[in-house]
Each structure stands twice: as structure tokens, then as C-alpha cells.
């Protein structure tokens, strides 16, 4: 998560990501995904990636395609939408609240944000599923806050609601 500079990420389009040829891998757009894949393949370790909160569907499709094509086929891929979207100190929290409001979700701003977080999480899972097909190596992670079971229960409730998860897709883990 930190290596990818997930919190308050400026990345929106595929062109915004860091490339392996760039002189620095410590910029606000994080380390290149190519290096993440290389390292995981070399060490035989499953990667856990956090998709930037403003990433477009086209970005997510490119990301899923890259991991499908380049990650060793015996490795699993953990995917999570952003990080701590519930946490008001990060831009992803304000962004999700704004997006939830734009979509007309009910409730207080934070509830609108949580509903958008769940919706976008399952959008991302569905894009990765489309790219990976029947492969069983995706581990789709819905995340909450360990010290807040009330929030976690709301997120799970929204995940089971077709208003926010129209295909009623499943997460594989709760982080």
C-alpha cells in the first residue's frame, strides 16, 4: 500500500502511473506495477495491490491485463480498492463521499461514501474477473476498520444490496 502511494493517490488514467524507465520510483504515483510483478515472481510471493481511488475503468482493465499476463500463473493476486476509504484524513474519503452524493445515495456524507466505496469495490472486482476469466487466483478483498464492527457490518450490508453491488458479486476476504 505505501509502496504504491495509495493514500491520496493522484493516479486517474493509465498514463499517470509510474513506469519502470522513470528515474525515480518514489514519486506520488508509486512504484511501477512492472517492478511489483517482477519482485513477486522472483520471490514467489502473492502480491496485494490497492487500486487508486480515482482510477478509471480503462486503467483498471489495463492493470488487470498486466497482472494476468505477467504475474507467474501459480501466484494469487489480492486486490483491494484504495485504502482506508472510511478514514477522513485521506483524499479517498472525501472523494468517495462526493461520488456517493453524485450518485444520489442516501444518508450522511460518510454513509454516501461507504456506499460508493462498496459499489466501486465490486466494479473493480468485476473488471478483474472479466480479464482473468475462470482463473481462481484472484483474492478480492473488501476492507473495513478492525476496531469498528458497526462500520464493518454496514459495509457487508451494502455489499449484499443490489443497489451498490448489482451483480451481487462476492468478496473472498474482509480486511
N, C-alpha and C positions, 0 to 999 in steps of 0.2 A: 504494500500500500504506500509506504513512504518512498520507496524506490521509484514508483510510478508517479509520485507527486499528485496523488489522488485528491487530497483535500484542497478545495478551491481551485481545481484544475481549470486552466483556460482553454483546454482542448475541446474543439467542436467538430471540425472536419478532419478527415484522414490526413490531409496535408499539414495539419497543425501538430501532429505527433513528432517526436524526436526520431531521427534517422541514425543508423549506425555510423554513417560517414561524418556526422556532425562532430566538431572538435570537443564538445562537452556533453556529458550525459547527466549533468546536474542542473539543467535548466528547469523552468517552471512546467515544462511539458513532460518531464520524467525521462527515464531511461528508455531506449528503443526496445520495442517488443521483440525485435530480432535477437537482441542480446539476452533477453529473458528466456526466449526459446532455446538459444544456444546453451546457456548455462544449465537449464533444466535437462536438456538432452545429454549434456556432458556428465552431469551428476546423477542422472537417472532419478530425478525428483519431479513430483507433480507441481505445476505452477498454480498459483492462486492469483487471478487478476481482478482488478477493480476497474470497471468501465467508467470513464469520465462522465460526470453527471450531465454535461451538455452535449455529449456525443450524438451525432445524427445516426439515423438508421443506416445510411451508407457507410459511415465509419464503423459501426458495429458489424456490418456484413463483411467489410474488409478485414477487420480484426478476427472474426470467426474463421474466415477463409484462410488467413495466415496461420492461425494455430492449427487448423485441421490439416493443412498441407505440410507444415514444417515441424510441428511437435512430434516427437517419437510416438508411434502408434500404440505403444504399451503404457504410455503415461496418461493419467487423468488430468482434466483441466477444471479447476474450480473457478466459477465465475460469480461475481458479485457486482451489483450496481453501486458504484461510488463507495463511500464510507461514511458511517455515522450521519446519515441524512437527517436524522432526528436532532442532531446537535447544532444549536443555534450559533455556535462560534464559526461555523464553516459556511462558505458561499452556497454549497449544495442544499443546505437547509432553506435559505431564502429563495433559491431557485425553485425548489420543489413546491414551496408554498405558493409562489407566483404561478407556477404551471397548474397546480391544483385549482387555484382560483380561476384561471383562464378556462379550464375545462368545466367549470361550474360545479365543482364538488362542494358538498355541504359541510358545515361545521366551522370551527375556529380555524384561523390560518394554519396552525400546526397540524390540525386534523386533515385539512386540504392537502398539506404537504405529505403527510403519511400516506394518504390515498394515492397521490401521484407517485410516490416512491414505489408502492406496491404495483401500480399499473406499469410503470416504466421497467421495473424489475422483470415482470413477466413478458413485456415486449422484448427485452433483451434475451431472455431465455428462449423465446420462440424464434428469434433470429438465429441464435446459435444452433438450436435444434434443426432449423431449415438447412443450415450449412453442413452440419455434422451428420444429418440423416439418422440412420438407425444405430449409429455407433453409441455404445453405452459408456463412453468415457467422460461425459460431462457431469460435473457435480454442481448443481445450481443452488446457490446459497441466498436465502432471504435472511436479512440481518436485522437485529434489534439492539436492545441495550440490556446487558446482563442484570443490572440492578433494578430494572423496571419491568416487572412482569405485566403490569397493566398495559404499557405500550406494546409489548410483545404480543399479548392477546389481541389487541386491536389490529396489529399488522397481520396476524394469522386470520382474523375475522375478515379483513379486507381481501386477503389472498383467496378466500373461499367465496367471494362475492363476484358474480359475473359483471358487475358494474366496473370493477377495477381489474379483473382477470377474466376477460370474455371467454377464453377457451378453457377456463378452469384448469390451466396447466399446473403442474406440481413443482415444488421446490424439493431438492434432495436433502437439504440441510438447513438448519437455522443457526446463524452465527451471532 
